[in-house]
Amino acid sequence: MTETLKQTPTPSFLEYQGRFKGIFAWIFSTDHKRIGLLYLYSMLVFFSIAATLGLMMKLELIAPGRTIMGAQTYNSFFTLHGITMIFLIVVPGLPAVFGNFFLPILIGAKDVAFPKLNLFSWWIYIVGAFIALSSQFLGDGPPDTGWTFYAPYSFKTGTNMLPAVTGAFVLGFSSIATGINFIVTIHRLRAPGMKWMKMPLFPWALYGTAWIQVLATPIVGITLLMVVLERTLQIGFFDPALGGDPILYQHLFWIYSHPAVYIMILPAMGVISEIIPTFARKTIFGYTAIVVSTLAIAFVGYFVWGHHMFTSGMSGVALYTFSILTFLVAIPSAIKIFNWVATLHKASIDLQTPFLWALCFLFVFMIGGLSGMVLGALSANVHLHDTAFVVAHFHYIVFGGTGFAFFGALHYWFPKMFGRMYDKSWANIGLAIFFTGFNTLYLPMFYLGITGMPRRYYDYVERFHGPNIVSSMGAMLMISGLIILITNLVRSARHGAKAGKDPWKGKTLEWTVDSPPSLENFDEIPLVTQDPYDYD
Amino acid sequence: MTDHAHIDEHRDDEGAKTGMWIFIFTELLLFGGLFIVYSIYRYLNPMAFHLAAEELDIFIGTANTVILLVSSMTIAMAVTSIQLKNKRLTLILMGITVCLALAFMVNKYFEWSGKISHGIFPGSEILHQSSQGEILFFGLYYAMTGLHALHIIIGVAFIAYVMWLVKTEDVKHDDYVILENSALYWHLVDLIWIFLFPLFYLIT
């Protein structure tokens, strides 16, 4: 009987007809691959909004004084840009899209542990997004606090803070649900023979990330809830007039939001660890070291939140402790860089588009990481706090790190997801323009910050004019690159040449199934006998 | 062919319980944030917290503690009785749990409305004339017991839903993990109260 079943071609998950038709076949689907794509499409929409806001801000900064918008508009633009990019894109980003799509396939499972919960978390995500975005249109004008909602301004300002904070609170539940789902999936659904140390590195990264999602998100959840109660009921948690302490808000906020940076970057590192061995045609160097450093980052990342508050007022001992811990967390990150570079040593490298993305990632991530060291040092931090330097560092890590890994993952797994190949030369051209634009945009901001330009200002003195022009030109260049990249992918999803099962000659399990995969991924659950990157 | 395209009925009780435990852990952390805030403000305003705590009625607090402890016991007994294939007893025990929870809420209602009628609620005139420590104490009192009461309501809805599943025999002696999970959730609600009760009523 199994013989005949093997003969019949199985429909791919894209063609499979379930109980519902049309769009309902997607938004009510519990298939992890469809949910992954739902996240991808929603994020594409939110990303275009937030990127447009970013571009508008750079246009405002092209000349001193008022250029295209006033101060209040600028404030609400950077607030919405931050809220959208952080809570709707980078925090859920890689786990929700590629984690959902590839985690079960990479560990040889048919779906995640709780498929219904998985669909539910997408719904929470959409509801949270609409609540957050509604803050722009309802009430007394868009929020203007920045994405950090610092007290006491967040409940003193007359703008429409409530939906923004509530939206972020609701989005936290989506993050927690995904985290629980992935932890249980990895514990319970690994294919026979896939021991922990035979698991590919992207699932490992998702595992570390999921624990941070589960352990850190509740803290920000309750903190945002306190802001909501503060605004509606005047309870006094963070209001000095009623006995509250605004610094306590900062502590509670960063106890989550610093680990959240590792929610953003760990899966990115996981993606790079998948791409590099595939195109180096070589086992990854120091598999165990990468696993251990992933867990070490997740662990140490909990104890560094204070470095966001070096100028807020803390005891000397606390300052030194947080500074030392911040330097410590750089060690496991550097270990990963060494491992990736060592993998390339004496490898027969195949220079395909995903690999170029990985190389660009290494370049920008190192700039981001090293500038982080500058900010982690106490004396330098006092000088650079709240300047454009911080913005540049942050974008090198979060956009340069997570963003590059996201596009790298998209170019790496695109043939598997859609069963078609994209136009490689357009992809490379887009990458080149994007990469040039990215560095032209953010490198001058390091210089601007060191020379004293503050962040979050819509205006500046004449001597900052030159670097700002360069930076704004970079923004336009980068956006052109993005448009080329996305157009190429969208066009190729329909019209690209058919991709086989294994276009990159990868060794992990996803390359053994059809492109696009069938509904249940595997006809039979595979028996894993090899290490994940066995090229010898 | 139709067999092939059908997703296998996947069942993993161990996994479902693992998921529930992790979720319970996140709930503890959620309240943990409030406990941190409580302990910091208590440390900063020891005298005001002491005076404010004397305003609370220890009798109602104790009664509610006993009610929740008993309800935790009845839901645990419900899990045992479904294993013994006694559907009727399971439903009765779950019903008692729900009734006890409602009794808790009735007590809470009288307690809160008593306070509010005395003009003690966040943002009230009387409270704003008191010391900052008292404002914070009652702010935390309403926020923490309010959030806890919300969990009671969710717990009641959850248990009522599982009761319906027991009635329709979707939950039976060889497949009762959701009943176990609802019981776990109820123990969590109980556990949090065990911490709230001394913090607000007993330490004076």
Interface residues (C-beta under 8 A of the other chain):
Chain A: L5 T8 T10 P11 Y16 K110 D111 A113 F114 L117 I176 G179 I180 N181 I183 V184 H187 R188 L189 V214 L215 T217 P218 I219 G221 I222 T223 L225 M226 L229 L233 Q234 I235 G236 F237 L242 G243 G244 D245 L248 L252 L519 E520
Chain B: M1 D3 H4 A5 I7 D8 H10 D12 E14 G15 A16 T18 G19 I22 F23 F25 T26 E27 L29 L30 F31 G32 G33 L34 I36 V37 I40 Y41 L44 N45 P122 G123 H128 S131 Q132 G133 I135 L136 G139 L140 Y142 A143 L147
